[in-house]
Amino acid sequence: MQPSNHLIITFQEDGRAEKKVRMAHTMIAQYCTELLADEGVTRSDTTRNFLNNFCSDEIPLWLFGFVKDMLTKREMKKEEQEKFSRLILDIEKMEGNEQCATVLEEASYTFDQNPNFPQTLARFYYIEQESYNPAEMWAKTAIERDPQNSFVADTLGQVHKNHLMKQKVSGEPREILHLAEKAIKAFENEEKLAENEVQEMREHGNANISQFYNYRGLFGYLRVCNTLYDKLVRPSKIWKNVLTKKVSKSSALKSLEDNELLEFRDYIKRLRDEAKKKLIFFENFLAYSKTNMEKDDPEYIFDDTSECYQKYVGDTTAKQLIEMFKKRNLDDQSVEVLSFLVKEYTQTELEEISMCPSADSETALVNNILARFERKMPLSDRDPPELHMFALLWYWPENQGQCVFDLSELTQKMHKSYENSYKKYFRARYHLPLFFIGKGEGVKRIVHRNVIEKHLEVRPDWSDNWKKEEIFRNSAVQELLLRLNGEVRNYKVYTRVVCVRNSLWKPRSVTFYLGFTIRGPVAFDIQKEDTDESVVDNCGTTQTNDVKETKDNEGH
């Protein structure tokens, strides 16, 4: 580098690491790159030369990590992630698509056991070039290199899904169905792998598996369903009845006068039922949890799942009953509570309830639903967490008096039911509070979170209103909710509540509002009873499951 060696520096990250070299400043590096490009030494040539000369033999892990980041790491830009790494984007901008593809191909051949490079190459082909055959080939290569990785498997589903989306609405139904079937098979395989990852982490504590459940296969399936519906139904309305199972598949497909469509009969037959299962998953996933306290799930997930529900399922008996509640002028609070309870009944049970002679009156309808619920008691671990939650809410004693059921036992059963049903999916996600104990009587003492948030002047802000608990300073909210008494001992709240949101330092009498997540009861807005001063948590958060109190770091 003489006489320009002052433009570079060597450094050592720690005493054991090898020395590394870099430009003295990123601006110098950027300018040098531009000068070299002007003289005909392009970024793509430099990258290929680097791969051939520095990476041909076995290389140290730190250098491999550098190359991997350079070619595959996507930076965050504002709220969105870039499509590709900065280097690939620069090559595309300065030299064109073809050079990007050749660089990623070179990396894929050089590191012939690693799935990330062919995965990125597959993404580049289908996103930037709309070249679906090579995209499919490289996506399959990535899967061959890491066949148990659900995130790697996702790329193949995305290839076929995007290919399907590019088909014209007036296209051949056979081609549309063929692409949809390939995408669905890929996403179903991804979903299976995601479930296997959950099981592997549970059994072996594998730290290499993401703490977040990979739901992309489920969501990709629903997006395929949406696209398939649009591509087939717009040109021919008969497809609407076929896809929603309102007519016989064989007769409908024959009426289209294309016998070759019969080969798709089996997967069309189960399409609606599979879509409904996945829609129910997302309904619960998004209602009970969010990415974290500050960050919501992307809006398009809500939009796409809602759109798919309307296309394939439409109104259900449960939704019709809730609409009946609304038309009969039940207040929003009762509607939220009863809708939550109603959805746990089977279609047959709901039809029986709605057919009761006395169901003409809203009170009788409510009483019929509650009577059915009470006959289910006592609940078992096999019952869904929703019913356990309602049992705790419904039987929670007024004014902390006597309870006909053991609250500790009810809570333990709810937590066990949660572990069986949702724990593997929610993992590191924030559990949303769903209900609170209020000052009313009967159903009206169960206050839904939405009712509380309606008292805010602005859109609910989770960072301030919930994390900082500003929402509980609202006088209208205070009028709604019942403050409970308890005592803090050994970092835990003791009362008839058996879950605690905050860790606390020393014994003291406290009051708090009692909320419920799908996982169990949670104490909110804990305050010293004597000074009405909020207790500040500096030690992280703890959630416990019974009065014996054992710490659990998966709380809120």
C-alpha positions as CSV (number, residue, x, y, z in Angstrom):
1,M,0.0,0.0,0.0
2,Q,3.0,2.3,0.0
3,P,2.9,5.3,-0.1
4,S,-0.9,5.1,0.8
5,N,-0.6,2.8,3.8
6,H,-1.9,5.5,6.1
7,L,-5.3,4.9,4.5
8,I,-5.6,1.5,6.3
9,I,-5.4,0.3,9.8
10,T,-4.7,-3.1,11.4
11,F,-6.5,-4.2,14.5
12,Q,-7.0,-7.1,16.8
13,E,-10.4,-7.6,18.4
14,D,-9.0,-9.6,21.4
15,G,-5.7,-11.2,22.3
16,R,-6.5,-14.6,20.7
17,A,-7.9,-13.3,17.4
18,E,-5.9,-12.8,14.3
19,K,-5.0,-9.3,13.1
20,K,-7.4,-7.8,10.6
21,V,-7.1,-4.9,8.2
22,R,-9.6,-2.3,7.1
23,M,-9.8,1.2,5.6
24,A,-9.3,3.9,8.2
25,H,-12.8,5.3,7.6
26,T,-15.9,4.1,5.8
27,M,-15.9,7.3,3.6
28,I,-12.4,6.5,2.4
29,A,-13.5,2.9,1.6
30,Q,-16.6,4.2,-0.3
31,Y,-14.5,6.7,-2.3
32,C,-11.8,4.1,-3.2
33,T,-14.5,1.7,-4.4
34,E,-15.9,4.4,-6.7
35,L,-12.5,5.3,-8.0
36,L,-11.7,1.7,-8.8
37,A,-15.1,1.3,-10.5
38,D,-14.3,4.3,-12.7
39,E,-11.1,2.6,-13.8
40,G,-12.9,-0.6,-14.7
41,V,-12.3,-2.5,-11.5
42,T,-15.9,-3.3,-10.7
43,R,-17.5,-4.4,-7.4
44,S,-18.6,-7.7,-8.9
45,D,-15.1,-8.5,-10.3
46,T,-13.5,-7.6,-6.9
47,T,-16.0,-9.8,-5.1
48,R,-15.4,-12.8,-7.4
49,N,-11.6,-12.4,-7.1
50,F,-12.0,-12.3,-3.4
51,L,-14.0,-15.5,-3.3
52,N,-11.6,-17.3,-5.6
53,N,-8.4,-16.2,-3.9
54,F,-9.3,-16.0,-0.2
55,C,-12.1,-18.5,0.1
56,S,-11.0,-21.4,-2.1
57,D,-9.5,-23.4,0.8
58,E,-10.9,-23.9,4.3
59,I,-11.3,-20.4,5.8
60,P,-11.6,-19.3,9.5
61,L,-15.1,-18.8,10.9
62,W,-14.6,-15.1,11.3
63,L,-13.8,-14.7,7.6
64,F,-16.7,-16.9,6.6
65,G,-19.0,-14.7,8.8
66,F,-17.7,-11.6,7.0
67,V,-18.4,-13.0,3.6
68,K,-21.8,-14.3,4.6
69,D,-22.8,-10.8,6.0
70,M,-21.3,-9.1,2.9
71,L,-23.5,-11.1,0.5
72,T,-26.6,-12.0,2.5
73,K,-27.1,-9.6,5.4
74,R,-30.1,-7.3,4.8
75,E,-30.0,-4.0,6.6
76,M,-32.9,-2.3,8.2
77,K,-34.1,0.9,6.5
78,K,-36.5,2.8,8.6
79,E,-39.2,0.2,9.5
80,E,-38.5,-2.1,6.6
81,Q,-35.7,-4.5,5.8
82,E,-33.7,-4.1,2.6
83,K,-34.4,-6.8,0.0
84,F,-30.7,-7.7,-0.3
85,S,-27.3,-6.9,1.2
86,R,-25.8,-3.5,0.6
87,L,-23.1,-4.9,-1.7
88,I,-25.7,-6.8,-3.9
89,L,-27.8,-3.7,-4.1
90,D,-24.8,-1.6,-5.1
91,I,-23.8,-4.1,-7.8
92,E,-27.3,-4.1,-9.1
93,K,-27.4,-0.4,-9.2
94,M,-24.0,0.1,-10.9
95,E,-23.7,-3.0,-13.0
96,G,-27.1,-4.7,-13.4
97,N,-28.9,-7.8,-12.4
98,E,-26.7,-10.3,-14.2
99,Q,-23.6,-9.4,-12.3
100,C,-25.5,-9.9,-9.0
101,A,-26.5,-13.3,-10.0
102,T,-23.0,-14.4,-11.0
103,V,-21.5,-13.2,-7.7
104,L,-24.1,-15.1,-5.7
105,E,-23.6,-18.2,-7.9
106,E,-19.9,-18.0,-7.3
107,A,-20.5,-17.8,-3.5
108,S,-22.9,-20.7,-3.8
109,Y,-20.4,-22.9,-5.5
110,T,-17.5,-21.8,-3.3
111,F,-19.4,-22.5,0.0
112,D,-21.1,-25.7,-1.3
113,Q,-22.4,-26.8,2.0
114,N,-24.0,-23.5,3.1
115,P,-27.7,-22.9,2.3
116,N,-27.7,-19.1,2.7
117,F,-26.0,-18.2,-0.6
118,P,-28.3,-20.3,-2.9
119,Q,-31.3,-19.1,-0.8
120,T,-30.3,-15.5,-1.5
121,L,-29.7,-16.3,-5.1
122,A,-33.2,-17.9,-5.4
123,R,-34.7,-14.8,-3.8
124,F,-32.8,-12.6,-6.3
125,Y,-34.0,-14.6,-9.3
126,Y,-37.7,-14.4,-8.4
127,I,-37.8,-10.9,-6.9
128,E,-35.5,-9.0,-9.3
129,Q,-35.6,-11.0,-12.5
130,E,-38.9,-12.9,-12.2
131,S,-37.0,-15.9,-13.4
132,Y,-38.9,-18.7,-11.6
133,N,-37.2,-21.8,-13.0
134,P,-33.7,-20.9,-11.8
135,A,-35.2,-19.5,-8.6
136,E,-36.9,-22.9,-8.0
137,M,-33.7,-24.8,-8.7
138,W,-31.6,-22.7,-6.2
139,A,-34.3,-22.8,-3.6
140,K,-34.3,-26.6,-3.7
141,T,-30.4,-26.5,-3.5
142,A,-30.7,-24.5,-0.3
143,I,-33.2,-27.0,1.1
144,E,-30.9,-29.9,0.2
145,R,-28.1,-28.3,2.2
146,D,-30.3,-27.7,5.3
147,P,-33.4,-29.9,4.9
148,Q,-34.6,-29.4,8.5
149,N,-34.6,-25.6,8.5
150,S,-38.0,-24.1,8.1
151,F,-36.7,-20.6,7.3
152,V,-34.7,-22.0,4.4
153,A,-37.7,-24.0,3.2
154,D,-39.8,-20.8,3.1
155,T,-38.0,-19.6,0.0
156,L,-39.3,-22.3,-2.2
157,G,-42.9,-21.5,-1.2
158,Q,-42.2,-17.8,-1.9
159,V,-40.9,-18.7,-5.4
160,H,-44.1,-20.5,-6.3
161,K,-46.4,-18.0,-4.6
162,N,-44.9,-15.1,-6.5
163,H,-45.0,-17.0,-9.7
164,L,-48.7,-17.6,-9.1
165,M,-49.3,-13.9,-8.3
166,K,-47.7,-13.0,-11.7
167,Q,-50.2,-15.2,-13.6
168,K,-52.9,-13.3,-15.5
169,V,-56.4,-13.5,-14.1
170,S,-57.5,-14.7,-17.6
171,G,-54.9,-17.5,-17.5
172,E,-55.5,-21.2,-17.8
173,P,-57.1,-22.6,-14.7
174,R,-54.8,-25.7,-15.0
175,E,-51.6,-23.6,-14.8
176,I,-53.0,-21.5,-11.9
177,L,-54.0,-24.6,-10.0
178,H,-50.7,-26.3,-10.7
179,L,-48.7,-23.3,-9.3
180,A,-51.0,-23.0,-6.3
181,E,-50.5,-26.7,-5.5
182,K,-46.7,-26.4,-5.7
183,A,-46.8,-23.4,-3.4
184,I,-49.1,-25.1,-0.9
185,K,-47.0,-28.2,-0.8
186,A,-43.9,-26.1,-0.1
187,F,-45.6,-24.1,2.7
188,E,-47.0,-27.2,4.2
189,N,-43.5,-28.7,4.4
190,E,-42.3,-25.5,6.0
191,E,-45.1,-25.6,8.6
192,K,-44.2,-29.2,9.4
193,L,-40.5,-28.3,9.8
194,A,-41.5,-25.3,12.1
195,E,-43.4,-27.8,14.3
196,N,-40.4,-30.1,14.4
197,E,-38.2,-27.2,15.5
198,V,-40.5,-26.5,18.3
199,Q,-40.4,-30.1,19.4
200,E,-36.6,-30.3,19.1
201,M,-36.1,-27.2,21.2
202,R,-38.5,-28.5,23.9
203,E,-36.8,-31.9,24.0
204,H,-33.1,-30.9,23.6
205,G,-33.0,-27.3,24.5
206,N,-31.3,-26.5,21.1
207,A,-30.1,-22.9,21.4
208,N,-29.6,-22.6,17.6
209,I,-33.3,-22.6,17.0
210,S,-35.1,-19.2,16.8
211,Q,-37.0,-18.1,19.9
212,F,-39.7,-17.0,17.6
213,Y,-42.1,-19.5,16.0
214,N,-41.8,-19.5,12.2
215,Y,-45.4,-18.9,11.1
216,R,-44.4,-17.9,7.5
217,G,-45.6,-21.3,6.2
218,L,-49.0,-20.8,7.7
219,F,-49.3,-17.3,6.4
220,G,-47.9,-18.2,3.0
221,Y,-50.6,-20.8,2.7
222,L,-53.3,-18.2,3.3
223,R,-51.8,-15.8,0.8
224,V,-51.8,-18.6,-1.8
225,C,-55.5,-19.2,-1.0
226,N,-56.2,-15.5,-1.5
227,T,-54.4,-15.3,-4.8
228,L,-56.0,-18.6,-6.1
229,Y,-59.5,-17.3,-5.2
230,D,-58.9,-14.0,-7.1
231,K,-57.4,-15.7,-10.2
232,L,-60.2,-18.3,-10.5
233,V,-63.3,-16.5,-9.3
234,R,-63.1,-13.3,-11.3
235,P,-63.3,-15.0,-14.7
236,S,-65.8,-17.7,-13.6
237,K,-68.1,-17.3,-10.5
238,I,-68.6,-21.1,-10.3
239,W,-65.1,-21.3,-8.8
240,K,-66.4,-19.5,-5.7
241,N,-68.8,-22.4,-4.9
242,V,-66.0,-24.9,-5.7
243,L,-63.4,-23.3,-3.4
244,T,-65.8,-22.7,-0.5
245,K,-67.2,-26.3,-0.7
246,K,-70.8,-25.2,-1.5
247,V,-71.1,-27.6,-4.4
248,S,-69.7,-31.0,-5.2
249,K,-66.2,-30.7,-6.5
250,S,-66.5,-33.4,-9.2
251,S,-69.7,-32.0,-10.7
252,A,-68.4,-28.4,-10.6
253,L,-65.1,-29.3,-12.2
254,K,-66.9,-31.3,-14.9
255,S,-69.2,-28.4,-15.6
256,L,-66.1,-26.4,-16.5
257,E,-65.6,-28.9,-19.3
258,D,-62.0,-29.6,-18.6
259,N,-61.5,-33.1,-17.4
260,E,-57.8,-32.4,-16.7
261,L,-58.9,-30.3,-13.8
262,L,-60.0,-33.4,-11.9
263,E,-56.4,-34.1,-11.0
264,F,-56.6,-31.2,-8.6
265,R,-59.7,-32.5,-6.9
266,D,-58.1,-33.8,-3.7
267,Y,-56.2,-30.7,-2.8
268,I,-59.1,-28.4,-3.7
269,K,-61.4,-30.5,-1.5
270,R,-59.3,-29.9,1.6
271,L,-58.3,-26.3,0.8
272,R,-61.1,-24.5,2.7
273,D,-60.8,-26.7,5.8
274,E,-57.1,-26.3,6.0
275,A,-57.4,-22.5,5.4
276,K,-60.0,-22.3,8.2
277,K,-57.6,-24.1,10.7
278,K,-54.8,-21.6,9.8
279,L,-57.2,-18.6,10.1
280,I,-58.2,-19.7,13.6
281,F,-54.5,-20.0,14.5
282,F,-53.9,-16.4,13.4
283,E,-57.1,-15.1,15.1
284,N,-55.7,-16.4,18.4
285,F,-52.1,-15.6,17.6
286,L,-52.8,-11.9,16.9
287,A,-55.5,-11.5,19.6
288,Y,-53.5,-13.0,22.5
289,S,-50.0,-11.7,21.7
290,K,-47.8,-9.3,19.8
291,T,-44.2,-9.2,18.7
292,N,-43.1,-7.3,21.8
293,M,-44.4,-4.5,24.1
294,E,-43.4,-1.7,21.7
295,K,-43.9,-3.3,18.3
296,D,-47.1,-4.5,16.7
297,D,-47.3,-7.3,14.1
298,P,-47.3,-6.0,10.5
299,E,-50.6,-4.6,9.4
300,Y,-50.7,-6.7,6.2
301,I,-51.0,-9.9,8.4
302,F,-54.3,-8.6,9.8
303,D,-55.5,-7.5,6.4
304,D,-54.6,-10.7,4.5
305,T,-56.0,-13.1,7.1
306,S,-59.2,-11.0,7.3
307,E,-59.5,-11.0,3.5
308,C,-59.0,-14.8,3.4
309,Y,-61.6,-15.4,6.1
310,Q,-64.2,-13.5,4.2
311,K,-63.5,-15.4,1.0
312,Y,-63.4,-18.9,2.3
313,V,-65.4,-18.9,5.6
314,G,-67.6,-15.9,5.8
315,D,-70.0,-15.6,8.8
316,T,-70.2,-18.4,11.2
317,T,-72.9,-19.3,13.7
318,A,-70.8,-17.8,16.5
319,K,-70.4,-14.5,14.6
320,Q,-74.1,-14.5,13.9
321,L,-74.9,-14.9,17.6
322,I,-72.6,-12.0,18.4
323,E,-74.3,-9.9,15.8
324,M,-77.6,-10.8,17.5
325,F,-76.2,-9.5,20.8
326,K,-75.2,-6.2,19.2
327,K,-78.6,-5.7,17.5
328,R,-80.3,-6.3,20.8
329,N,-78.3,-3.5,22.3
330,L,-76.1,-5.4,24.7
331,D,-73.3,-3.1,25.7
332,D,-69.8,-3.5,24.1
333,Q,-68.4,-5.0,27.3
334,S,-70.9,-7.9,27.3
335,V,-70.5,-8.5,23.6
336,E,-66.7,-8.8,24.0
337,V,-67.0,-11.3,26.9
338,L,-69.7,-13.4,25.3
339,S,-68.0,-13.5,21.9
340,F,-64.9,-14.8,23.7
341,L,-66.9,-17.5,25.4
342,V,-69.0,-18.4,22.4
343,K,-66.1,-19.2,20.1
344,E,-65.1,-22.1,22.3
345,Y,-68.4,-23.9,21.5
346,T,-68.8,-26.4,18.7
347,Q,-71.0,-25.6,15.7
348,T,-73.6,-28.1,17.0
349,E,-73.6,-26.6,20.5
350,L,-74.1,-23.1,19.2
351,E,-77.0,-24.2,17.0
352,E,-78.6,-25.9,20.0
353,I,-78.2,-22.8,22.1
354,S,-79.7,-20.5,19.4
355,M,-82.6,-22.9,18.9
356,C,-83.7,-22.8,22.6
357,P,-87.3,-21.7,22.9
358,S,-86.4,-18.9,25.3
359,A,-83.6,-17.6,23.1
360,D,-85.8,-14.8,21.8
361,S,-84.7,-12.6,24.7
362,E,-81.1,-11.5,24.9
363,T,-81.0,-12.4,28.6
364,A,-82.2,-15.9,28.0
365,L,-79.7,-16.4,25.2
366,V,-76.9,-15.2,27.6
367,N,-78.2,-17.5,30.3
368,N,-78.3,-20.5,28.0
369,I,-74.7,-19.9,27.0
370,L,-73.6,-19.6,30.7
371,A,-75.6,-22.6,31.7
372,R,-73.8,-24.7,29.1
373,F,-70.5,-23.4,30.3
374,E,-71.3,-24.2,34.0
375,R,-72.1,-27.8,33.0
376,K,-68.6,-28.1,31.7
377,M,-67.1,-27.4,35.2
378,P,-64.8,-28.6,36.5
379,L,-62.6,-28.2,33.5
380,S,-59.6,-30.4,32.7
381,D,-56.2,-29.8,31.3
382,R,-57.5,-30.9,27.9
383,D,-60.0,-28.0,27.8
384,P,-58.7,-24.9,26.0
385,P,-57.1,-22.0,27.9
386,E,-60.0,-19.7,26.9
387,L,-62.5,-21.7,29.0
388,H,-60.0,-21.8,31.9
389,M,-59.7,-18.1,31.7
390,F,-63.4,-17.6,31.7
391,A,-63.8,-19.9,34.7
392,L,-61.3,-17.7,36.7
393,L,-63.1,-14.6,35.6
394,W,-66.6,-15.9,36.2
395,Y,-65.9,-17.5,39.6
396,W,-63.5,-14.9,40.9
397,P,-65.1,-13.9,44.3
398,E,-66.5,-10.4,44.7
399,N,-64.6,-8.3,47.2
400,Q,-62.1,-11.1,47.6
401,G,-64.6,-13.2,49.4
402,Q,-65.1,-17.0,49.3
403,C,-64.9,-18.9,46.0
404,V,-66.8,-22.1,45.2
405,F,-63.7,-23.3,43.3
406,D,-60.0,-23.4,44.3
407,L,-58.5,-20.5,42.5
408,S,-55.0,-21.9,42.8
409,E,-56.1,-25.1,41.2
410,L,-58.0,-23.2,38.4
411,T,-54.9,-21.2,37.7
412,Q,-52.6,-24.2,37.6
413,K,-55.0,-25.9,35.1
414,M,-55.1,-22.8,33.0
415,H,-51.3,-22.6,32.9
416,K,-51.0,-26.3,32.0
417,S,-53.7,-25.8,29.3
418,Y,-51.7,-22.8,27.9
419,E,-48.5,-24.9,27.8
420,N,-50.3,-27.6,25.8
421,S,-52.0,-25.2,23.4
422,Y,-50.0,-22.0,22.9
423,K,-46.6,-21.9,24.6
424,K,-44.7,-23.3,21.7
425,Y,-46.1,-20.6,19.4
426,F,-45.9,-17.6,21.6
427,R,-42.5,-18.1,23.1
428,A,-40.8,-14.7,23.3
429,R,-43.9,-12.8,22.2
430,Y,-45.6,-10.3,24.6
431,H,-48.8,-11.7,26.1
432,L,-51.6,-9.2,25.7
433,P,-53.9,-8.6,28.6
434,L,-57.4,-9.6,27.5
435,F,-59.7,-9.0,30.5
436,F,-59.7,-7.3,33.8
437,I,-61.8,-7.7,37.0
438,G,-64.2,-4.7,37.2
439,K,-66.6,-3.3,39.7
440,G,-69.8,-4.5,38.0
441,E,-71.8,-7.7,38.7
442,G,-72.1,-10.9,36.6
443,V,-70.8,-10.6,33.1
444,K,-70.4,-6.8,33.5
445,R,-67.7,-7.2,36.1
446,I,-65.5,-8.8,33.4
447,V,-64.0,-5.9,31.5
448,H,-62.4,-6.4,28.1
449,R,-59.2,-4.5,27.2
450,N,-61.0,-2.9,24.3
451,V,-63.5,-1.3,26.6
452,I,-60.6,0.2,28.7
453,E,-58.9,1.5,25.6
454,K,-62.0,3.3,24.4
455,H,-61.5,5.7,27.2
456,L,-58.2,6.9,25.8
457,E,-58.3,10.1,23.8
458,V,-55.8,8.8,21.3
459,R,-55.1,5.5,19.7
460,P,-53.7,3.1,22.3
461,D,-50.0,3.4,22.6
462,W,-48.4,0.3,24.1
463,S,-45.1,1.9,25.0
464,D,-46.6,4.6,27.2
465,N,-50.1,3.6,28.1
466,W,-49.4,-0.1,28.8
467,K,-45.7,-0.5,29.5
468,K,-45.6,2.6,31.7
469,E,-49.1,1.9,32.9
470,E,-50.4,5.4,32.1
471,I,-53.7,3.9,31.1
472,F,-54.5,3.2,34.8
473,R,-54.2,6.9,35.6
474,N,-57.3,7.6,33.5
475,S,-60.2,8.4,35.9
476,A,-62.8,6.6,33.7
477,V,-60.6,3.4,33.7
478,Q,-60.3,3.6,37.4
479,E,-64.1,3.8,37.7
480,L,-64.4,0.6,35.7
481,L,-61.8,-1.6,37.4
482,L,-61.7,-3.0,40.9
483,R,-58.4,-2.6,42.9
484,L,-57.5,-5.7,44.8
485,N,-55.4,-6.0,48.0
486,G,-52.4,-8.1,48.4
487,E,-49.0,-8.5,50.0
488,V,-45.6,-8.6,48.5
489,R,-43.2,-11.2,49.9
490,N,-40.0,-12.4,48.4
491,Y,-40.5,-10.5,45.1
492,K,-44.0,-11.9,44.6
493,V,-47.6,-10.8,45.2
494,Y,-49.7,-13.0,47.5
495,T,-53.5,-12.8,47.4
496,R,-56.1,-14.8,45.6
497,V,-54.3,-13.7,42.5
498,V,-51.5,-16.1,41.6
499,C,-49.7,-14.3,38.8
500,V,-47.4,-11.3,39.2
501,R,-46.3,-8.8,36.6
502,N,-43.6,-7.0,38.6
503,S,-40.7,-8.2,40.7
504,L,-40.6,-6.4,44.0
505,W,-37.8,-5.9,46.6
506,K,-39.3,-6.2,50.1
507,P,-42.5,-7.2,52.0
508,R,-45.2,-4.5,51.8
509,S,-49.0,-4.2,51.5
510,V,-50.0,-3.4,48.0
511,T,-53.1,-2.9,45.8
512,F,-53.3,-3.6,42.1
513,Y,-55.7,-4.3,39.2
514,L,-56.1,-7.9,38.1
515,G,-55.8,-8.6,34.4
516,F,-55.8,-11.9,32.5
517,T,-53.6,-13.0,29.6
518,I,-54.1,-16.3,27.8
519,R,-51.4,-17.6,30.1
520,G,-53.0,-16.6,33.4
521,P,-53.8,-13.8,35.9
522,V,-51.4,-10.8,36.0
523,A,-51.2,-7.9,38.5
524,F,-51.1,-4.5,36.9
525,D,-50.4,-1.0,38.4
526,I,-49.0,-2.4,41.7
527,Q,-49.0,0.4,44.3
528,K,-48.0,0.7,47.9
529,E,-51.2,0.6,49.9
530,D,-50.1,3.3,52.4
531,T,-48.6,5.9,50.0
532,D,-50.4,5.2,46.7
533,E,-47.0,5.2,45.1
534,S,-46.3,3.1,42.1
535,V,-43.8,0.3,42.7
536,V,-40.9,0.6,40.2
537,D,-39.5,-2.7,38.9
538,N,-35.7,-2.6,38.3
539,C,-35.2,-6.3,38.3
540,G,-37.0,-7.6,35.2
541,T,-40.4,-9.2,35.4
542,T,-41.7,-12.5,36.9
543,Q,-44.8,-14.5,36.5
544,T,-45.7,-17.2,38.9
545,N,-48.3,-20.0,38.7
546,D,-49.5,-20.8,42.2
547,V,-49.4,-19.5,45.8
548,K,-46.2,-21.5,46.4
549,E,-44.7,-19.1,43.8
550,T,-41.9,-20.3,41.5
551,K,-40.2,-17.9,39.2
552,D,-40.8,-18.1,35.5
553,N,-38.9,-15.9,33.1
554,E,-41.4,-16.2,30.3
555,G,-43.7,-13.6,31.8
556,H,-44.5,-10.1,30.6
